Amino acid sequence: MDGLESQLTVILPAHNEAANIAAIVEGVRSNAPGARLLVVDDGSSDDTSARAVEAGAEVLRLDPNLGKGRALREGVMRSSGDVLVFIDADGQDDPAEIPAMLAALGPDVDLVLGSRFVGRFNRGAITRVNWLGTKCITLLGDILFRCRITDPCAGFRAVRRSALEAIELKADGYDIEVDVVFGILRAGGRVIEVPAVRSPRASGRSGLSSFRDGLRIVRRMVQIRLERRPRLISARPAAADHGMSSGRAGGAPDLD
């Protein structure tokens, strides 16, 4: 992992997370000490930016609030290095899992998802409505893209810059997760999953609207499936699944 850390930017999209941001920044610094740490403050009205700077992060401030997808896209444009890690600033994901995620990013892998369904949800981490909605989105993704992904909506992930450069990200909201996953699959990239633990928020509220954002996610998935296939990600040497029996691998066949 040491070699990857020097090529790594960890991006944390944040909106009104003053109560949570310092702990997550400190956790990232402890578990990826050589990485660049970029908090994208998406129009917060509280002290998110100040708390992030105090904790040792670099901050990119957006004004007004533009949405999670736009925040991540801006973060990618300002990032450096060959590998990017996305982790939410609400404290629900554990930065201690970053080393395992980077270890799974072998030379033949483009995207590693921290799957909450391969791992687990701690009590209170997800509502029944959102759990069911994510299951439906997952099934739709399996059908549209002929893949086997358990958690395409997981925000905790590690991705190669080369894979992102092969696709065109368009999402402004919570559809950014499927924009990345299925865009990379459409480009012939390899996606694998590792177990992740999702915890409830310590404080604050999510901005996710189950119905509105669910429809937006489904719409973006259909758009990706109907769009012209992007240029293929450069071929890499074949390799095994790194012994990840608890995860699942996804790869897009020729869908055109």
Phi, psi and omega per residue, in radians:
M1 nan -0.456 -3.071
D2 -1.014 -0.688 3.134
G3 -1.129 -0.661 3.140
L4 -1.225 -0.617 -3.069
E5 -1.034 -0.628 -3.122
S6 -1.261 -0.204 3.131
Q7 -1.953 0.295 -2.887
L8 -1.994 2.397 2.897
T9 -2.073 2.262 3.040
V10 -1.762 2.142 -3.073
I11 -1.916 2.209 3.128
L12 -2.071 1.801 3.014
P13 -1.280 2.387 -3.044
A14 -2.513 2.417 3.031
H15 -2.452 1.967 -3.121
N16 0.939 0.944 -3.140
E17 -2.035 0.603 -3.104
A18 -1.012 -0.580 -3.096
A19 -1.347 -0.309 -3.033
N20 -1.994 -0.389 -2.895
I21 -1.151 -0.663 -3.069
A22 -1.105 -0.748 -3.120
A23 -1.128 -0.705 -3.115
I24 -1.248 -0.663 3.085
V25 -1.086 -0.803 3.130
E26 -1.103 -0.647 3.092
G27 -1.135 -0.708 3.107
V28 -1.146 -0.768 -3.140
R29 -1.067 -0.625 3.141
S30 -1.242 -0.600 -3.021
N31 -1.754 -0.201 3.036
A32 -2.471 1.153 -2.954
P33 -1.123 -0.389 -3.131
G34 -1.637 0.027 -3.036
A35 -1.490 2.704 2.936
R36 -1.420 2.376 -3.058
L37 -2.086 2.014 -3.041
L38 -2.097 1.991 3.033
V39 -1.638 2.198 3.067
V40 -1.790 1.806 -3.121
D41 -1.462 1.873 -3.015
D42 -1.578 1.275 3.045
G43 1.177 0.614 -3.131
S44 -1.131 2.563 3.073
S45 -1.784 0.041 3.107
D46 -1.935 -2.740 -3.048
D47 -1.693 0.525 -3.119
T48 -0.945 -0.862 -3.090
S49 -1.069 -0.817 -3.106
A50 -1.104 -0.746 -3.141
R51 -1.154 -0.639 3.126
A52 -1.150 -0.754 3.111
V53 -1.108 -0.763 3.122
E54 -1.038 -0.582 -3.122
A55 -1.424 -0.145 3.057
G56 1.880 0.260 -3.132
A57 -1.691 2.720 2.917
E58 -1.475 2.461 -3.067
V59 -2.154 2.295 2.961
L60 -1.919 2.049 -3.073
R61 -1.793 2.245 3.072
L62 -1.863 2.507 3.125
D63 -2.656 2.112 0.098
P64 -1.437 -2.978 3.056
N65 -1.088 2.177 -3.050
L66 -1.956 -0.194 3.140
G67 1.914 2.696 -3.073
K68 -1.063 -0.741 -3.119
G69 -1.086 -0.774 3.124
R70 -1.124 -0.687 3.120
A71 -1.075 -0.775 3.118
L72 -1.155 -0.700 3.130
R73 -1.098 -0.727 3.083
E74 -1.128 -0.690 3.103
G75 -1.097 -0.718 3.108
V76 -1.072 -0.745 -3.129
M77 -1.129 -0.533 -3.127
R78 -1.624 -0.055 -3.052
S79 -1.405 3.012 3.080
S80 -2.444 2.874 3.118
G81 1.650 2.950 -3.079
D82 -1.549 -0.273 -3.077
V83 -2.271 2.417 3.108
L84 -2.139 2.448 2.989
V85 -2.007 2.281 3.039
F86 -1.851 2.274 3.070
I87 -2.543 2.338 -3.109
D88 -1.204 2.675 -3.082
A89 -1.615 0.171 -3.084
D90 -1.560 -0.028 3.091
G91 1.427 0.115 -3.118
Q92 -1.420 -0.377 3.068
D93 -1.779 2.636 -3.041
D94 -1.751 1.979 3.120
P95 -1.035 -0.345 3.111
A96 -1.123 -0.245 3.113
E97 -1.550 -0.066 3.130
I98 -1.054 -0.776 3.139
P99 -1.009 -0.708 3.117
A100 -1.152 -0.640 3.121
M101 -1.148 -0.743 3.122
L102 -1.202 -0.619 3.109
A103 -1.110 -0.532 -3.137
A104 -1.379 -0.233 -3.094
L105 -1.445 1.226 3.138
G106 -1.218 3.059 -3.080
P107 -1.123 -0.329 -3.139
D108 -1.754 0.133 -3.062
V109 -1.977 2.378 -3.130
D110 -1.783 -0.534 -3.067
L111 -2.562 2.298 3.042
V112 -2.010 2.153 3.099
L113 -1.741 2.403 2.990
G114 -1.529 1.602 -3.016
S115 -1.380 2.176 3.091
R116 -1.352 -0.323 3.138
F117 -1.538 -0.494 2.957
V118 -1.317 -0.636 3.052
G119 -1.512 -2.106 3.131
R120 -2.794 2.770 2.965
F121 -1.755 2.170 2.976
N122 -1.268 2.738 -3.083
R123 -0.952 2.256 3.113
G124 1.537 0.047 -3.066
A125 -1.413 -0.368 -3.117
I126 -2.613 2.514 3.079
T127 -1.408 2.815 3.112
R128 -1.088 -0.667 3.133
V129 -1.097 -0.811 -3.127
N130 -1.197 -0.610 3.084
W131 -1.078 -0.836 -3.139
L132 -1.141 -0.738 3.124
G133 -1.067 -0.721 3.116
T134 -1.131 -0.672 3.091
K135 -1.086 -0.718 3.120
C136 -1.156 -0.736 3.098
I137 -1.093 -0.702 3.119
T138 -1.084 -0.788 3.124
L139 -1.088 -0.749 3.112
L140 -1.073 -0.726 3.107
G141 -1.090 -0.715 3.110
D142 -1.066 -0.668 -3.118
I143 -1.287 -0.841 -3.068
L144 -1.172 -0.660 -2.995
F145 -1.978 0.075 3.079
R146 0.896 0.864 -3.102
C147 -2.180 3.117 3.099
R148 -2.309 1.460 -3.130
I149 -2.066 2.296 -3.101
T150 -1.550 -0.400 -2.993
D151 -2.598 1.195 -3.111
P152 -1.174 -0.267 -3.131
C153 -1.600 0.014 3.136
A154 -1.095 2.240 3.135
G155 -1.517 -0.246 -3.109
F156 -1.583 2.017 -3.011
R157 -2.834 2.792 3.026
A158 -2.158 2.351 -3.031
V159 -2.470 2.567 3.075
R160 -1.431 2.412 3.113
R161 -1.024 -0.666 -3.124
S162 -1.034 -0.589 3.114
A163 -1.225 -0.733 3.115
L164 -1.140 -0.604 -3.124
E165 -1.249 -0.297 -3.141
A166 -1.470 -0.176 -3.091
I167 -2.179 2.957 3.107
E168 -2.010 1.917 3.113
L169 -1.427 2.288 -3.091
K170 -2.153 -0.271 -3.007
A171 -1.207 2.451 3.054
D172 -1.856 -0.348 -3.045
G173 -2.007 -2.536 -3.111
Y174 -1.280 -0.077 3.039
D175 -1.322 -0.022 3.137
I176 -1.071 -0.580 -3.116
E177 -1.082 -0.842 3.140
V178 -1.269 -0.489 3.083
D179 -1.015 -0.767 3.137
V180 -1.252 -0.894 -3.036
V181 -1.055 -0.959 -3.018
F182 -1.386 -0.427 3.001
G183 -1.111 -0.767 3.123
I184 -1.165 -0.709 3.085
L185 -1.089 -0.728 3.117
R186 -1.095 -0.511 3.127
A187 -1.487 0.139 3.107
G188 1.465 0.228 -3.128
G189 -1.365 2.932 -3.130
R190 -1.909 2.228 -3.132
V191 -2.083 2.272 3.039
I192 -2.229 2.910 -3.124
E193 -2.185 2.550 3.018
V194 -2.178 2.721 -3.141
P195 -1.143 2.459 3.056
A196 -2.400 2.587 3.116
V197 -1.839 2.244 3.120
R198 -1.880 2.205 -3.116
S199 -1.926 2.798 3.074
P200 -1.231 2.764 3.065
R201 -1.099 2.464 3.021
A202 -1.345 -0.573 3.117
S203 -2.823 2.903 3.116
G204 1.476 3.132 -3.117
R205 -2.287 2.549 3.061
S206 -1.301 2.560 3.073
G207 -1.573 0.073 -3.097
L208 -1.259 2.251 2.991
S209 -1.789 1.999 -3.028
S210 -0.946 -0.815 -3.065
F211 -1.336 -0.965 -3.077
R212 -1.082 -0.840 -3.108
D213 -1.281 -0.532 3.050
G214 -1.065 -0.774 3.102
L215 -1.120 -0.676 3.129
R216 -1.117 -0.693 3.128
I217 -1.117 -0.806 3.132
V218 -1.088 -0.756 3.128
R219 -1.047 -0.750 -3.130
R220 -1.152 -0.650 3.106
M221 -1.075 -0.772 3.134
V222 -1.134 -0.717 3.111
Q223 -1.038 -0.780 -3.136
I224 -1.060 -0.737 -3.119
R225 -1.121 -0.580 -3.082
L226 -1.570 -0.306 -3.129
E227 -1.203 2.752 3.047
R228 -1.056 2.374 -3.078
R229 -1.103 2.324 3.140
P230 -1.226 2.903 3.082
R231 -1.056 2.544 -3.053
L232 -1.233 2.502 3.001
I233 -1.140 2.454 -3.076
S234 -0.934 2.452 -3.129
A235 -1.145 2.510 3.113
R236 -2.180 2.809 3.101
P237 -1.110 2.492 3.133
A238 -1.171 2.564 3.109
A239 -2.641 2.901 3.137
A240 -1.362 -3.109 -3.076
D241 -1.500 0.333 3.053
H242 1.061 0.458 3.076
G243 1.163 0.416 -3.026
M244 -1.582 1.253 -3.070
S245 -1.150 -0.388 -3.121
S246 -1.515 -0.165 3.132
G247 -1.805 3.112 3.098
R248 -2.320 2.516 -3.137
A249 -1.808 2.533 3.087
G250 -2.229 2.411 3.061
G251 -2.555 2.375 -3.049
A252 -1.481 2.232 3.006
P253 -1.328 -3.111 3.101
D254 -1.283 1.894 -3.070
L255 -1.702 -0.086 -3.075
D256 -1.572 nan nan
